[in-house]
Amino acid sequence: MQTSNSGIHHTTVGDIAVTALHDGIIEASTGLLAGLPAADAEALLHANFRNTPPRITISAFLLAVGGRRVLIDAGSGSAMGPGHGMVHTHLATLGIDPALIDTVLVTHAHIDHVSGLIDDAGAARFPNAELVINQIETDFWLDPATAAAAPAAAQDGFALAARCLAPYRNRTRTVRHNEAALPGIVAHHLPGHTPGHSGWILSSGSDTMLIWGDVVHMPAIQFARPEAGMAFDVDVEQARASRARAFDMAATDRLRVAGMHLDFPTFGNVARAGIGYAFIPEAWAPGA
């Protein structure tokens, strides 16, 4: 029986085909928010007809650009248990063998973004793919001194990042802010959630989209109250500043955006609203 939403949604950015792939849902808590009282967060959830406690969507994106198949992030694989790691199921539904993925662009090295890079044996799921990531991100997660100095609660995160990135060591290319990963795809550094956290700006003809990674985790809350950070931001204040810049740029330039934790299928625009912003989901159209 067909479900109401397959977890696969197509759109385009000029000549670039963009497909959102739903990976799973995190049952979350307003206690994960930093800098916003729980009562305010719950009021926003109620006003926006959202669940309490909140849920966080996880998505990744498949691109067809210049004859190449490109993933932006790889989802959580088997690392987060049943109900997650659906990116690989959706690729199979689309008839795409992992060996046919040419490039994986990584926004940052958290569990729900890079665990899908490896199989249960720790081998590369994408055996022919080049991995592209911000140099600052690898400098942080793969530096033994930084890992050793991290709090005990963060040690598992460093170990996971190292394990997931290791099979791609000999085919990893690093970039910096405003550097092209591929023709029509440019890195956009948005630090704070992690030091090298980056979005990817897609451009083709007159069309542009920013796939911004984890600028937002709880859209019903953080658009209206951009100061609301997350407990797992490496630098909450820097993440707030990056979110403010991203919102301002998207609203000012009428820029289409997508994100790994926006409500699926995630595509839309940002508008100024009161003291904060509002997310305007892209309207569905037949054949989109």
Secondary structure by P-SEA (a helix, b strand, c coil): cccccccbbbbbcccbbbbbbbcccccccccccccccaaaaaaaaaaacccccbbbbbbbbbbbcccbbbbccccccccccccccaaaaaaaaaccccccccbbbbccccccccccccccccccccccbbbbbbaaaaaacccaaaaaaccccaaaaaaaaaaaaccccccbbbbcccccccccbbbbbbccccccbbbbbbbcccbbbbbccccccccccccccccccccccccaaaaaaaaaaaaaaaaaaccccccccccccccbbbbbcccbbbbbcccccccc
